[in-house]
Amino acid sequence: MIKKQLLVVEDDPTIQRVVKQTLVTAGFTVTQAFNAREAQNQLMATLPDLLVLDLGLPDADGVALLKKIRIANHVPVLVLTARDQTQDKLKLFEIGVDDYVTKPFEPLELVARVRAILSRTYDTTGVGKGQLQCGELTVDLDAKTVTKAGEGLHLSQKEYALLSLFVQHPQKVLTYDVLLRNIWGMHLLQGQNDTLRVTVAHLRRKIGTNAEQQYIGTDVGVGYRWLAPVKQAQYFKQ
């Protein structure tokens, strides 16, 4: 089972170290950022499953950063905050925060809240390497092959890369910019979406539908989302 990827944004090196050690020990993969600029770059580069965010950053107000992130990214957010007033907490939920932990915090509470958010947000069966089953589709991430109802599908390199990214992040909006950067590389400029739209259209045509519904949904003006449930394919000995 693939480990959930967390992005921890915290400018205090001591707290950052404690948070990372706590989450890694709990079985998560952790990427770090120490300011708002690094946080935005890491969001695009690593596609985290959850963002752990300190509001007191040196180069931006954490609330302002949250509002900016929420314009084009629906990653779940757990806030680390020293603000314990009710009004402050209500404001966080209005922005779209999933939960918060007040400093100083207990490591076990932090892990429990992270797991609760992930459990609410993603399929608890998990998604990992190997063969993934999505309706009639089977995606073999090791062999880099795709079959539908047992028949092999011929996908271009970019089509397969898109499909692989989608099925490893089911029900999660992948923005145009994230997809462009991860599939085509940093040389493509933000807003250069025609190539992406054409490739998604070709992929949709080749994989067909799942119970008469598209596998890939469109969040207009934002990006695309994999709609079908994803689970590990079952292996049986002959």
PyRosetta script that sets phi, psi and omega in degrees:
from pyrosetta import init, pose_from_sequence

init()
pose = pose_from_sequence("MIKKQLLVVEDDPTIQRVVKQTLVTAGFTVTQAFNAREAQNQLMATLPDLLVLDLGLPDADGVALLKKIRIANHVPVLVLTARDQTQDKLKLFEIGVDDYVTKPFEPLELVARVRAILSRTYDTTGVGKGQLQCGELTVDLDAKTVTKAGEGLHLSQKEYALLSLFVQHPQKVLTYDVLLRNIWGMHLLQGQNDTLRVTVAHLRRKIGTNAEQQYIGTDVGVGYRWLAPVKQAQYFKQ")
pose.set_psi(1, 132.2)
pose.set_omega(1, -178.7)
pose.set_phi(2, -72.1)
pose.set_psi(2, 139.5)
pose.set_omega(2, 179.1)
pose.set_phi(3, -73.6)
pose.set_psi(3, 143.1)
pose.set_omega(3, 174.9)
pose.set_phi(4, -68.9)
pose.set_psi(4, 137.9)
pose.set_omega(4, -177.2)
pose.set_phi(5, -95.8)
pose.set_psi(5, 121.8)
pose.set_omega(5, 178.7)
pose.set_phi(6, -113.9)
pose.set_psi(6, 141.8)
pose.set_omega(6, 173.4)
pose.set_phi(7, -110.3)
pose.set_psi(7, 119.6)
pose.set_omega(7, -180.0)
pose.set_phi(8, -105.2)
pose.set_psi(8, 119.9)
pose.set_omega(8, -179.6)
pose.set_phi(9, -111.2)
pose.set_psi(9, 108.1)
pose.set_omega(9, -175.5)
pose.set_phi(10, -156.0)
pose.set_psi(10, 127.1)
pose.set_omega(10, -175.4)
pose.set_phi(11, -86.2)
pose.set_psi(11, -17.4)
pose.set_omega(11, 179.5)
pose.set_phi(12, -82.5)
pose.set_psi(12, 114.7)
pose.set_omega(12, -175.6)
pose.set_phi(13, -59.0)
pose.set_psi(13, -36.3)
pose.set_omega(13, -178.4)
pose.set_phi(14, -67.5)
pose.set_psi(14, -47.4)
pose.set_omega(14, 178.5)
pose.set_phi(15, -65.4)
pose.set_psi(15, -40.5)
pose.set_omega(15, 178.7)
pose.set_phi(16, -58.2)
pose.set_psi(16, -43.5)
pose.set_omega(16, -179.2)
pose.set_phi(17, -64.4)
pose.set_psi(17, -43.5)
pose.set_omega(17, -179.7)
pose.set_phi(18, -64.3)
pose.set_psi(18, -44.8)
pose.set_omega(18, -179.3)
pose.set_phi(19, -63.0)
pose.set_psi(19, -46.6)
pose.set_omega(19, -179.2)
pose.set_phi(20, -62.1)
pose.set_psi(20, -46.7)
pose.set_omega(20, -178.8)
pose.set_phi(21, -61.7)
pose.set_psi(21, -40.4)
pose.set_omega(21, 179.7)
pose.set_phi(22, -62.6)
pose.set_psi(22, -45.6)
pose.set_omega(22, -176.2)
pose.set_phi(23, -74.5)
pose.set_psi(23, -37.4)
pose.set_omega(23, 176.9)
pose.set_phi(24, -64.5)
pose.set_psi(24, -42.3)
pose.set_omega(24, 177.8)
pose.set_phi(25, -61.4)
pose.set_psi(25, -31.7)
pose.set_omega(25, 179.7)
pose.set_phi(26, -80.0)
pose.set_psi(26, -3.5)
pose.set_omega(26, 174.1)
pose.set_phi(27, 104.3)
pose.set_psi(27, 13.5)
pose.set_omega(27, -179.9)
pose.set_phi(28, -100.9)
pose.set_psi(28, 157.3)
pose.set_omega(28, 169.4)
pose.set_phi(29, -94.3)
pose.set_psi(29, 132.9)
pose.set_omega(29, -172.3)
pose.set_phi(30, -123.9)
pose.set_psi(30, 127.9)
pose.set_omega(30, 170.2)
pose.set_phi(31, -108.3)
pose.set_psi(31, 145.4)
pose.set_omega(31, -174.8)
pose.set_phi(32, -115.5)
pose.set_psi(32, 149.5)
pose.set_omega(32, 169.9)
pose.set_phi(33, -143.3)
pose.set_psi(33, 144.9)
pose.set_omega(33, -174.6)
pose.set_phi(34, -112.0)
pose.set_psi(34, -1.3)
pose.set_omega(34, 176.8)
pose.set_phi(35, -156.0)
pose.set_psi(35, 176.6)
pose.set_omega(35, -175.3)
pose.set_phi(36, -66.0)
pose.set_psi(36, -39.8)
pose.set_omega(36, -179.0)
pose.set_phi(37, -62.8)
pose.set_psi(37, -46.4)
pose.set_omega(37, 177.6)
pose.set_phi(38, -63.0)
pose.set_psi(38, -37.1)
pose.set_omega(38, -179.3)
pose.set_phi(39, -61.3)
pose.set_psi(39, -45.5)
pose.set_omega(39, -179.3)
pose.set_phi(40, -66.0)
pose.set_psi(40, -39.0)
pose.set_omega(40, 177.8)
pose.set_phi(41, -64.9)
pose.set_psi(41, -42.4)
pose.set_omega(41, -178.9)
pose.set_phi(42, -69.3)
pose.set_psi(42, -33.2)
pose.set_omega(42, 176.9)
pose.set_phi(43, -59.3)
pose.set_psi(43, -40.8)
pose.set_omega(43, -179.9)
pose.set_phi(44, -75.9)
pose.set_psi(44, -32.5)
pose.set_omega(44, -172.8)
pose.set_phi(45, -84.9)
pose.set_psi(45, -33.9)
pose.set_omega(45, -170.7)
pose.set_phi(46, -109.8)
pose.set_psi(46, -12.0)
pose.set_omega(46, -178.6)
pose.set_phi(47, 48.3)
pose.set_psi(47, 60.1)
pose.set_omega(47, -177.2)
pose.set_phi(48, -65.8)
pose.set_psi(48, 153.5)
pose.set_omega(48, 176.1)
pose.set_phi(49, -83.0)
pose.set_psi(49, -18.8)
pose.set_omega(49, 178.9)
pose.set_phi(50, -157.7)
pose.set_psi(50, 144.0)
pose.set_omega(50, 178.6)
pose.set_phi(51, -109.8)
pose.set_psi(51, 124.3)
pose.set_omega(51, 172.5)
pose.set_phi(52, -103.7)
pose.set_psi(52, 114.5)
pose.set_omega(52, -167.0)
pose.set_phi(53, -125.0)
pose.set_psi(53, 124.1)
pose.set_omega(53, 169.7)
pose.set_phi(54, -83.8)
pose.set_psi(54, 136.2)
pose.set_omega(54, -177.3)
pose.set_phi(55, -80.6)
pose.set_psi(55, -21.3)
pose.set_omega(55, -176.3)
pose.set_phi(56, -93.9)
pose.set_psi(56, 75.3)
pose.set_omega(56, -178.2)
pose.set_phi(57, -95.9)
pose.set_psi(57, 152.1)
pose.set_omega(57, -174.3)
pose.set_phi(58, -73.2)
pose.set_psi(58, -24.7)
pose.set_omega(58, -174.0)
pose.set_phi(59, -113.8)
pose.set_psi(59, 3.1)
pose.set_omega(59, 178.5)
pose.set_phi(60, -167.8)
pose.set_psi(60, 152.5)
pose.set_omega(60, 173.5)
pose.set_phi(61, -73.6)
pose.set_psi(61, 133.3)
pose.set_omega(61, -176.2)
pose.set_phi(62, -61.4)
pose.set_psi(62, -35.7)
pose.set_omega(62, 178.9)
pose.set_phi(63, -66.0)
pose.set_psi(63, -42.2)
pose.set_omega(63, 178.0)
pose.set_phi(64, -63.3)
pose.set_psi(64, -39.3)
pose.set_omega(64, 178.1)
pose.set_phi(65, -63.9)
pose.set_psi(65, -42.0)
pose.set_omega(65, 178.9)
pose.set_phi(66, -59.7)
pose.set_psi(66, -44.3)
pose.set_omega(66, 179.5)
pose.set_phi(67, -62.0)
pose.set_psi(67, -39.8)
pose.set_omega(67, 179.2)
pose.set_phi(68, -66.3)
pose.set_psi(68, -42.4)
pose.set_omega(68, 179.6)
pose.set_phi(69, -62.8)
pose.set_psi(69, -41.1)
pose.set_omega(69, -175.1)
pose.set_phi(70, -68.3)
pose.set_psi(70, -16.9)
pose.set_omega(70, 178.6)
pose.set_phi(71, -62.7)
pose.set_psi(71, -38.0)
pose.set_omega(71, -173.2)
pose.set_phi(72, -133.9)
pose.set_psi(72, 8.3)
pose.set_omega(72, -175.9)
pose.set_phi(73, -143.5)
pose.set_psi(73, 130.0)
pose.set_omega(73, -177.4)
pose.set_phi(74, -107.7)
pose.set_psi(74, 25.0)
pose.set_omega(74, 178.1)
pose.set_phi(75, -60.4)
pose.set_psi(75, 135.5)
pose.set_omega(75, 176.0)
pose.set_phi(76, -63.8)
pose.set_psi(76, 146.0)
pose.set_omega(76, -173.7)
pose.set_phi(77, -128.2)
pose.set_psi(77, 129.0)
pose.set_omega(77, 169.7)
pose.set_phi(78, -111.4)
pose.set_psi(78, 121.1)
pose.set_omega(78, -176.7)
pose.set_phi(79, -94.7)
pose.set_psi(79, 135.6)
pose.set_omega(79, 167.7)
pose.set_phi(80, -97.8)
pose.set_psi(80, 121.9)
pose.set_omega(80, -173.8)
pose.set_phi(81, -145.4)
pose.set_psi(81, 146.4)
pose.set_omega(81, 172.1)
pose.set_phi(82, -93.0)
pose.set_psi(82, -3.5)
pose.set_omega(82, -178.4)
pose.set_phi(83, -84.7)
pose.set_psi(83, 116.3)
pose.set_omega(83, -175.8)
pose.set_phi(84, -116.6)
pose.set_psi(84, 12.1)
pose.set_omega(84, 176.7)
pose.set_phi(85, -76.9)
pose.set_psi(85, 143.6)
pose.set_omega(85, -178.4)
pose.set_phi(86, -56.7)
pose.set_psi(86, -41.7)
pose.set_omega(86, -178.5)
pose.set_phi(87, -62.3)
pose.set_psi(87, -39.2)
pose.set_omega(87, 178.4)
pose.set_phi(88, -63.9)
pose.set_psi(88, -41.3)
pose.set_omega(88, -179.1)
pose.set_phi(89, -67.1)
pose.set_psi(89, -42.1)
pose.set_omega(89, 178.8)
pose.set_phi(90, -61.9)
pose.set_psi(90, -38.3)
pose.set_omega(90, 179.5)
pose.set_phi(91, -63.1)
pose.set_psi(91, -38.9)
pose.set_omega(91, 179.0)
pose.set_phi(92, -62.4)
pose.set_psi(92, -44.3)
pose.set_omega(92, -179.6)
pose.set_phi(93, -67.8)
pose.set_psi(93, -32.1)
pose.set_omega(93, 177.6)
pose.set_phi(94, -64.5)
pose.set_psi(94, -35.1)
pose.set_omega(94, 179.4)
pose.set_phi(95, -70.5)
pose.set_psi(95, -30.0)
pose.set_omega(95, -179.3)
pose.set_phi(96, 122.4)
pose.set_psi(96, 17.9)
pose.set_omega(96, 176.3)
pose.set_phi(97, -70.7)
pose.set_psi(97, 141.4)
pose.set_omega(97, -179.2)
pose.set_phi(98, -84.9)
pose.set_psi(98, -32.5)
pose.set_omega(98, 178.6)
pose.set_phi(99, -167.8)
pose.set_psi(99, 173.0)
pose.set_omega(99, 178.1)
pose.set_phi(100, -146.0)
pose.set_psi(100, 156.1)
pose.set_omega(100, 173.9)
pose.set_phi(101, -127.6)
pose.set_psi(101, 128.9)
pose.set_omega(101, -178.2)
pose.set_phi(102, -87.3)
pose.set_psi(102, 133.3)
pose.set_omega(102, 176.0)
pose.set_phi(103, -78.5)
pose.set_psi(103, 145.0)
pose.set_omega(103, -9.9)
pose.set_phi(104, -71.3)
pose.set_psi(104, 150.5)
pose.set_omega(104, -174.5)
pose.set_phi(105, -124.4)
pose.set_psi(105, 157.6)
pose.set_omega(105, 174.7)
pose.set_phi(106, -87.4)
pose.set_psi(106, 130.7)
pose.set_omega(106, -180.0)
pose.set_phi(107, -53.3)
pose.set_psi(107, -40.1)
pose.set_omega(107, -179.2)
pose.set_phi(108, -65.5)
pose.set_psi(108, -34.1)
pose.set_omega(108, 177.1)
pose.set_phi(109, -67.5)
pose.set_psi(109, -41.0)
pose.set_omega(109, 178.7)
pose.set_phi(110, -58.9)
pose.set_psi(110, -48.4)
pose.set_omega(110, -179.9)
pose.set_phi(111, -61.9)
pose.set_psi(111, -42.8)
pose.set_omega(111, -178.6)
pose.set_phi(112, -62.3)
pose.set_psi(112, -40.7)
pose.set_omega(112, -179.0)
pose.set_phi(113, -71.7)
pose.set_psi(113, -37.6)
pose.set_omega(113, 175.9)
pose.set_phi(114, -61.6)
pose.set_psi(114, -46.9)
pose.set_omega(114, -179.2)
pose.set_phi(115, -64.1)
pose.set_psi(115, -37.6)
pose.set_omega(115, 179.8)
pose.set_phi(116, -64.2)
pose.set_psi(116, -41.9)
pose.set_omega(116, 178.7)
pose.set_phi(117, -64.6)
pose.set_psi(117, -46.5)
pose.set_omega(117, -179.6)
pose.set_phi(118, -62.4)
pose.set_psi(118, -38.7)
pose.set_omega(118, 178.9)
pose.set_phi(119, -64.9)
pose.set_psi(119, -38.1)
pose.set_omega(119, 179.0)
pose.set_phi(120, -71.9)
pose.set_psi(120, -32.6)
pose.set_omega(120, -169.9)
pose.set_phi(121, -88.8)
pose.set_psi(121, -37.2)
pose.set_omega(121, -171.9)
pose.set_phi(122, -120.5)
pose.set_psi(122, 161.8)
pose.set_omega(122, 174.4)
pose.set_phi(123, -59.4)
pose.set_psi(123, 120.7)
pose.set_omega(123, -174.9)
pose.set_phi(124, -69.6)
pose.set_psi(124, -12.7)
pose.set_omega(124, 176.4)
pose.set_phi(125, -71.4)
pose.set_psi(125, -18.8)
pose.set_omega(125, 176.3)
pose.set_phi(126, 82.4)
pose.set_psi(126, 160.3)
pose.set_omega(126, 178.1)
pose.set_phi(127, -128.9)
pose.set_psi(127, 132.3)
pose.set_omega(127, -176.9)
pose.set_phi(128, -143.7)
pose.set_psi(128, -171.7)
pose.set_omega(128, 176.7)
pose.set_phi(129, -71.1)
pose.set_psi(129, 169.0)
pose.set_omega(129, -176.0)
pose.set_phi(130, 101.0)
pose.set_psi(130, -144.9)
pose.set_omega(130, -179.5)
pose.set_phi(131, -99.9)
pose.set_psi(131, 129.3)
pose.set_omega(131, 177.8)
pose.set_phi(132, -111.3)
pose.set_psi(132, 135.3)
pose.set_omega(132, -178.3)
pose.set_phi(133, -106.1)
pose.set_psi(133, 127.3)
pose.set_omega(133, 178.6)
pose.set_phi(134, -135.6)
pose.set_psi(134, 95.0)
pose.set_omega(134, -174.8)
pose.set_phi(135, 60.6)
pose.set_psi(135, -127.1)
pose.set_omega(135, 179.2)
pose.set_phi(136, -81.8)
pose.set_psi(136, -9.1)
pose.set_omega(136, -177.8)
pose.set_phi(137, -85.7)
pose.set_psi(137, 140.5)
pose.set_omega(137, 169.3)
pose.set_phi(138, -124.7)
pose.set_psi(138, 120.8)
pose.set_omega(138, -179.6)
pose.set_phi(139, -109.7)
pose.set_psi(139, 116.3)
pose.set_omega(139, 178.6)
pose.set_phi(140, -96.2)
pose.set_psi(140, 104.7)
pose.set_omega(140, -175.1)
pose.set_phi(141, -73.4)
pose.set_psi(141, -20.3)
pose.set_omega(141, 178.3)
pose.set_phi(142, -84.6)
pose.set_psi(142, -46.6)
pose.set_omega(142, 179.9)
pose.set_phi(143, -82.4)
pose.set_psi(143, -13.3)
pose.set_omega(143, -178.3)
pose.set_phi(144, 59.0)
pose.set_psi(144, 47.6)
pose.set_omega(144, 177.6)
pose.set_phi(145, -125.9)
pose.set_psi(145, 157.4)
pose.set_omega(145, 179.0)
pose.set_phi(146, -134.5)
pose.set_psi(146, 132.4)
pose.set_omega(146, 174.2)
pose.set_phi(147, -125.1)
pose.set_psi(147, 152.6)
pose.set_omega(147, 174.1)
pose.set_phi(148, -128.1)
pose.set_psi(148, 118.3)
pose.set_omega(148, -176.1)
pose.set_phi(149, 52.6)
pose.set_psi(149, 37.2)
pose.set_omega(149, 176.7)
pose.set_phi(150, 87.3)
pose.set_psi(150, -8.9)
pose.set_omega(150, -179.7)
pose.set_phi(151, -98.8)
pose.set_psi(151, 133.8)
pose.set_omega(151, -179.1)
pose.set_phi(152, -67.7)
pose.set_psi(152, 142.0)
pose.set_omega(152, 176.0)
pose.set_phi(153, -108.7)
pose.set_psi(153, 137.1)
pose.set_omega(153, 176.2)
pose.set_phi(154, -94.8)
pose.set_psi(154, 112.0)
pose.set_omega(154, 178.1)
pose.set_phi(155, -115.8)
pose.set_psi(155, 146.4)
pose.set_omega(155, 172.4)
pose.set_phi(156, -69.5)
pose.set_psi(156, 167.6)
pose.set_omega(156, -179.4)
pose.set_phi(157, -58.3)
pose.set_psi(157, -43.8)
pose.set_omega(157, -178.6)
pose.set_phi(158, -70.2)
pose.set_psi(158, -38.0)
pose.set_omega(158, 178.6)
pose.set_phi(159, -63.3)
pose.set_psi(159, -43.0)
pose.set_omega(159, 178.8)
pose.set_phi(160, -65.8)
pose.set_psi(160, -41.0)
pose.set_omega(160, 179.7)
pose.set_phi(161, -60.5)
pose.set_psi(161, -41.1)
pose.set_omega(161, 176.9)
pose.set_phi(162, -63.7)
pose.set_psi(162, -49.0)
pose.set_omega(162, -178.9)
pose.set_phi(163, -59.1)
pose.set_psi(163, -44.6)
pose.set_omega(163, -180.0)
pose.set_phi(164, -60.4)
pose.set_psi(164, -42.5)
pose.set_omega(164, 179.7)
pose.set_phi(165, -66.1)
pose.set_psi(165, -41.9)
pose.set_omega(165, -179.8)
pose.set_phi(166, -61.2)
pose.set_psi(166, -50.9)
pose.set_omega(166, -172.9)
pose.set_phi(167, -70.7)
pose.set_psi(167, -19.4)
pose.set_omega(167, 175.9)
pose.set_phi(168, -85.9)
pose.set_psi(168, -5.7)
pose.set_omega(168, 177.1)
pose.set_phi(169, -135.6)
pose.set_psi(169, 58.8)
pose.set_omega(169, -176.1)
pose.set_phi(170, -64.5)
pose.set_psi(170, 144.6)
pose.set_omega(170, 177.8)
pose.set_phi(171, 66.3)
pose.set_psi(171, 8.8)
pose.set_omega(171, -177.4)
pose.set_phi(172, -108.6)
pose.set_psi(172, 129.0)
pose.set_omega(172, 178.5)
pose.set_phi(173, -69.4)
pose.set_psi(173, 123.8)
pose.set_omega(173, 173.8)
pose.set_phi(174, -105.7)
pose.set_psi(174, 114.5)
pose.set_omega(174, -174.7)
pose.set_phi(175, -69.2)
pose.set_psi(175, 160.8)
pose.set_omega(175, 177.5)
pose.set_phi(176, -54.2)
pose.set_psi(176, -44.4)
pose.set_omega(176, -176.1)
pose.set_phi(177, -65.4)
pose.set_psi(177, -42.3)
pose.set_omega(177, 178.2)
pose.set_phi(178, -60.4)
pose.set_psi(178, -44.6)
pose.set_omega(178, -179.0)
pose.set_phi(179, -66.3)
pose.set_psi(179, -43.2)
pose.set_omega(179, 178.8)
pose.set_phi(180, -61.3)
pose.set_psi(180, -45.0)
pose.set_omega(180, -177.2)
pose.set_phi(181, -68.1)
pose.set_psi(181, -39.2)
pose.set_omega(181, -176.0)
pose.set_phi(182, -80.7)
pose.set_psi(182, -29.3)
pose.set_omega(182, -176.7)
pose.set_phi(183, -97.9)
pose.set_psi(183, -42.3)
pose.set_omega(183, -175.9)
pose.set_phi(184, -103.7)
pose.set_psi(184, -16.9)
pose.set_omega(184, 176.6)
pose.set_phi(185, 101.9)
pose.set_psi(185, 169.8)
pose.set_omega(185, -173.8)
pose.set_phi(186, -68.3)
pose.set_psi(186, -14.9)
pose.set_omega(186, -175.7)
pose.set_phi(187, -72.4)
pose.set_psi(187, -17.8)
pose.set_omega(187, 177.4)
pose.set_phi(188, -81.9)
pose.set_psi(188, 136.9)
pose.set_omega(188, -177.2)
pose.set_phi(189, -85.1)
pose.set_psi(189, 149.4)
pose.set_omega(189, 176.3)
pose.set_phi(190, -59.8)
pose.set_psi(190, 136.8)
pose.set_omega(190, -178.4)
pose.set_phi(191, 96.0)
pose.set_psi(191, -10.7)
pose.set_omega(191, 179.7)
pose.set_phi(192, -87.8)
pose.set_psi(192, 75.2)
pose.set_omega(192, -166.6)
pose.set_phi(193, -101.0)
pose.set_psi(193, -7.3)
pose.set_omega(193, -175.6)
pose.set_phi(194, -59.6)
pose.set_psi(194, -43.7)
pose.set_omega(194, 179.3)
pose.set_phi(195, -60.7)
pose.set_psi(195, -41.8)
pose.set_omega(195, 178.8)
pose.set_phi(196, -63.5)
pose.set_psi(196, -46.3)
pose.set_omega(196, -178.6)
pose.set_phi(197, -61.1)
pose.set_psi(197, -42.0)
pose.set_omega(197, -180.0)
pose.set_phi(198, -65.0)
pose.set_psi(198, -43.1)
pose.set_omega(198, -178.8)
pose.set_phi(199, -65.8)
pose.set_psi(199, -41.5)
pose.set_omega(199, 177.3)
pose.set_phi(200, -62.7)
pose.set_psi(200, -40.6)
pose.set_omega(200, 178.8)
pose.set_phi(201, -61.6)
pose.set_psi(201, -44.2)
pose.set_omega(201, 178.0)
pose.set_phi(202, -62.7)
pose.set_psi(202, -42.7)
pose.set_omega(202, -179.9)
pose.set_phi(203, -64.0)
pose.set_psi(203, -43.1)
pose.set_omega(203, 178.6)
pose.set_phi(204, -59.0)
pose.set_psi(204, -42.7)
pose.set_omega(204, -178.5)
pose.set_phi(205, -64.5)
pose.set_psi(205, -39.1)
pose.set_omega(205, -176.6)
pose.set_phi(206, -74.3)
pose.set_psi(206, -38.0)
pose.set_omega(206, -176.5)
pose.set_phi(207, -87.7)
pose.set_psi(207, -15.4)
pose.set_omega(207, 177.0)
pose.set_phi(208, 73.4)
pose.set_psi(208, -144.7)
pose.set_omega(208, -175.9)
pose.set_phi(209, -123.7)
pose.set_psi(209, 165.8)
pose.set_omega(209, 176.6)
pose.set_phi(210, -117.9)
pose.set_psi(210, 109.5)
pose.set_omega(210, -177.2)
pose.set_phi(211, 53.0)
pose.set_psi(211, 45.8)
pose.set_omega(211, 177.4)
pose.set_phi(212, 70.3)
pose.set_psi(212, 7.5)
pose.set_omega(212, 177.5)
pose.set_phi(213, -113.6)
pose.set_psi(213, 146.6)
pose.set_omega(213, 175.8)
pose.set_phi(214, -62.6)
pose.set_psi(214, 140.9)
pose.set_omega(214, 172.2)
pose.set_phi(215, -68.8)
pose.set_psi(215, -37.9)
pose.set_omega(215, -173.6)
pose.set_phi(216, -107.6)
pose.set_psi(216, 117.7)
pose.set_omega(216, 176.9)
pose.set_phi(217, -94.4)
pose.set_psi(217, 157.7)
pose.set_omega(217, 179.8)
pose.set_phi(218, -111.3)
pose.set_psi(218, 125.1)
pose.set_omega(218, 168.5)
pose.set_phi(219, -97.1)
pose.set_psi(219, 99.5)
pose.set_omega(219, -169.6)
pose.set_phi(220, -54.7)
pose.set_psi(220, 128.4)
pose.set_omega(220, 178.3)
pose.set_phi(221, 79.6)
pose.set_psi(221, -1.8)
pose.set_omega(221, -176.5)
pose.set_phi(222, -121.9)
pose.set_psi(222, -57.5)
pose.set_omega(222, -176.8)
pose.set_phi(223, 171.9)
pose.set_psi(223, -149.1)
pose.set_omega(223, -177.2)
pose.set_phi(224, -129.2)
pose.set_psi(224, 157.4)
pose.set_omega(224, -177.6)
pose.set_phi(225, -138.5)
pose.set_psi(225, 134.1)
pose.set_omega(225, 175.0)
pose.set_phi(226, -79.7)
pose.set_psi(226, 120.9)
pose.set_omega(226, -170.5)
pose.set_phi(227, -93.2)
pose.set_psi(227, -29.4)
pose.set_omega(227, -173.5)
pose.set_phi(228, -77.0)
pose.set_psi(228, 144.8)
pose.set_omega(228, 173.9)
pose.set_phi(229, -60.4)
pose.set_psi(229, 143.9)
pose.set_omega(229, -179.4)
pose.set_phi(230, -122.0)
pose.set_psi(230, 133.4)
pose.set_omega(230, 177.3)
pose.set_phi(231, -142.6)
pose.set_psi(231, 162.0)
pose.set_omega(231, 175.7)
pose.set_phi(232, -67.9)
pose.set_psi(232, 133.6)
pose.set_omega(232, 175.2)
pose.set_phi(233, -67.1)
pose.set_psi(233, 144.2)
pose.set_omega(233, -178.9)
pose.set_phi(234, -87.1)
pose.set_psi(234, 139.0)
pose.set_omega(234, 179.1)
pose.set_phi(235, -109.4)
pose.set_psi(235, 136.1)
pose.set_omega(235, 178.0)
pose.set_phi(236, -129.0)
pose.set_psi(236, 137.3)
pose.set_omega(236, 176.1)
pose.set_phi(237, -77.8)
pose.set_psi(237, 141.2)
pose.set_omega(237, 178.6)
pose.set_phi(238, -74.6)
pose.dump_pdb("model.pdb")
